[in-house]
Amino acid sequence: MPPSAARAARRVVHAVPLVLAACQRREIGDPGSRVRLSAHLAGILEHLDPSAPLAPGELARRLRVTPATVSLQVARLIALRLVIRTQDPVDARRALLRLTPAGARLRDSRTLLDPGAVEALLLTLSVGERDRAVAGIESLGRAAQRLAAASSTRKAVE
């Protein structure tokens, strides 16, 4: 790793725990029902969306688990009516997963960070600082997705 990248990594490693400590959500659960999930199952909901369906295989790649593991976990979420499985309109052999409204509520309440605390944190910055901070976090998110995709590709080849 080049020295500048190593310095940048140390700065990120130092800053992220401070942000997490200030903005971490303290509770898990659906505010509209009595549904409570393990942190692991609730975390799966963060990879799904009510309007953009996702194939189970893609979900497995994102979670870095086997399709069989995803199948078991998704079956639990479907039984709780948090996820719905539909047929792919383009390829009837494929299934697609979407969040139900209850699943979306739970996902939104389960996020690692409390949106209100993040907003309060961002309001302490100038508009320019806020825009640069958000752009930087989004850039790190995209890089994390590329790294995860490359890692799952390497594992599939090995």
ABEGO torsion letter per residue (X at the ends): XBAAAAAAAAAAAAAAAAAAAAABBABBEBAABABBBBAAAAAAAAABBAABBBBAAAAAAAAGBBAAAAAAAAAAAAAAGABBBBBBAABAABBBBBBBAAAAAAAAAABABBAAAAAAAAAABBAAAAAAAAAAAAAAAAAAAAAAAAAAAAAAAX
